[in-house]
Amino acid sequence: MSKLRYSKGLKDDYKKAGQKLANIRQKLRVSQKELSKYLNVDRTYISKIEKDKRPLTLDIAQKVCSLVCCDQSYFSDSCTDEILTLDFVIRDLKAEDLKLIARLNEVVLKLKEIEKIIEEHNINR
């Protein structure tokens, strides 16, 4: 998997990043306002990213990926993977809810990394 290297905005293979961000937000059933609070940016910035008027930054990509437990390469145009999202029973998730979900997903990702290391080194459990 490729890692994003651009600190200001994603380039070249990331032209559909805004569309993918909108897709994630809609699947989470989260408003631009709540997502912007979680990301600590203005709501209009999210709108501009989704409309491809502003670039998706690495920092925002990382935080969004924590919400849906995926790698930043998801935002690459060449990535056709689907994200997995829980069908939240609770509607109107708030920024604090998103922070908790992201932290839990970060734990899941770390556990996956540990499992991969164990498999690579044939470590018995």
C-alpha positions as CSV (number, residue, x, y, z in Angstrom):
1,M,0.0,0.0,0.0
2,S,1.3,3.4,-0.9
3,K,1.6,6.1,1.8
4,L,0.7,9.7,1.3
5,R,3.6,12.0,1.3
6,Y,2.1,15.4,0.6
7,S,1.9,17.7,3.7
8,K,-0.2,20.4,2.0
9,G,-2.5,18.6,-0.3
10,L,-2.7,15.2,-2.0
11,K,-1.8,15.3,-5.7
12,D,-1.8,13.3,-8.9
13,D,-3.5,10.0,-8.0
14,Y,-5.8,11.6,-5.5
15,K,-8.1,13.6,-7.7
16,K,-11.2,11.8,-6.4
17,A,-10.3,12.2,-2.8
18,G,-13.0,14.8,-2.3
19,Q,-15.7,12.4,-3.6
20,K,-14.4,9.7,-1.4
21,L,-14.5,12.0,1.6
22,A,-18.1,12.8,0.9
23,N,-18.9,9.1,0.5
24,I,-17.3,8.3,3.9
25,R,-19.2,11.1,5.6
26,Q,-22.5,10.0,4.0
27,K,-22.0,6.4,5.0
28,L,-21.3,7.5,8.5
29,R,-24.4,9.6,8.4
30,V,-22.5,12.6,9.8
31,S,-23.1,16.2,8.8
32,Q,-20.3,18.4,7.4
33,K,-20.7,20.4,10.6
34,E,-20.0,17.5,12.9
35,L,-17.2,16.1,10.8
36,S,-15.6,19.6,10.7
37,K,-15.7,19.7,14.5
38,Y,-14.1,16.3,14.8
39,L,-11.4,17.4,12.3
40,N,-11.0,20.8,13.9
41,V,-11.6,22.7,10.7
42,D,-14.3,25.0,9.4
43,R,-17.4,23.4,7.9
44,T,-16.9,25.3,4.6
45,Y,-13.4,23.7,4.3
46,I,-15.1,20.2,4.3
47,S,-17.5,21.4,1.7
48,K,-14.7,22.7,-0.5
49,I,-12.8,19.5,-0.2
50,E,-15.8,17.4,-1.2
51,K,-16.4,19.7,-4.2
52,D,-12.7,19.4,-5.2
53,K,-12.2,23.1,-4.7
54,R,-9.6,22.5,-1.9
55,P,-7.1,19.6,-1.6
56,L,-7.4,16.9,1.0
57,T,-4.5,17.2,3.4
58,L,-2.6,14.3,4.8
59,D,-3.7,15.3,8.4
60,I,-7.4,15.2,7.5
61,A,-7.0,12.0,5.5
62,Q,-5.4,10.3,8.5
63,K,-8.1,11.4,10.9
64,V,-10.9,10.3,8.5
65,C,-9.2,7.0,8.0
66,S,-9.2,6.4,11.7
67,L,-13.0,6.8,11.7
68,V,-13.4,4.0,9.1
69,C,-10.4,1.8,10.0
70,C,-8.6,2.1,6.6
71,D,-5.3,3.1,5.3
72,Q,-4.8,6.6,3.7
73,S,-4.2,4.9,0.3
74,Y,-8.0,4.6,0.3
75,F,-8.1,8.1,-1.1
76,S,-6.0,7.2,-4.1
77,D,-7.9,7.1,-7.4
78,S,-6.4,3.7,-8.1
79,C,-7.8,2.2,-4.8
80,T,-11.1,0.5,-5.5
81,D,-11.5,-0.9,-1.9
82,E,-14.8,-0.3,-0.2
83,I,-14.8,1.0,3.3
84,L,-16.6,-0.8,6.1
85,T,-18.8,1.2,8.2
86,L,-21.1,0.2,11.0
87,D,-24.8,0.9,10.5
88,F,-25.1,3.2,13.4
89,V,-28.3,2.9,15.3
90,I,-27.6,6.2,16.8
91,R,-28.3,9.1,14.5
92,D,-26.7,12.5,14.6
93,L,-23.3,11.5,15.8
94,K,-21.4,14.3,17.4
95,A,-17.7,15.2,17.2
96,E,-17.1,13.5,20.6
97,D,-18.6,10.3,19.3
98,L,-16.4,10.4,16.2
99,K,-13.3,10.9,18.4
100,L,-14.2,7.7,20.4
101,I,-14.9,5.7,17.2
102,A,-11.6,6.8,15.8
103,R,-9.6,5.8,18.9
104,L,-11.3,2.4,18.9
105,N,-10.5,1.9,15.2
106,E,-6.8,2.9,15.9
107,V,-6.6,0.1,18.4
108,V,-8.1,-2.3,15.8
109,L,-5.5,-1.2,13.2
110,K,-2.7,-1.7,15.7
111,L,-4.0,-5.2,16.5
112,K,-4.0,-6.0,12.8
113,E,-0.4,-4.8,12.6
114,I,0.6,-7.1,15.5
115,E,-1.1,-10.1,13.9
116,K,0.7,-9.4,10.6
117,I,4.1,-9.3,12.5
118,I,3.2,-12.5,14.3
119,E,2.4,-14.2,11.0
120,E,5.5,-12.9,9.3
121,H,7.8,-14.2,12.0
122,N,5.8,-17.4,12.6
123,I,5.5,-16.7,16.2
124,N,3.3,-19.2,18.1
125,R,0.6,-17.8,20.2
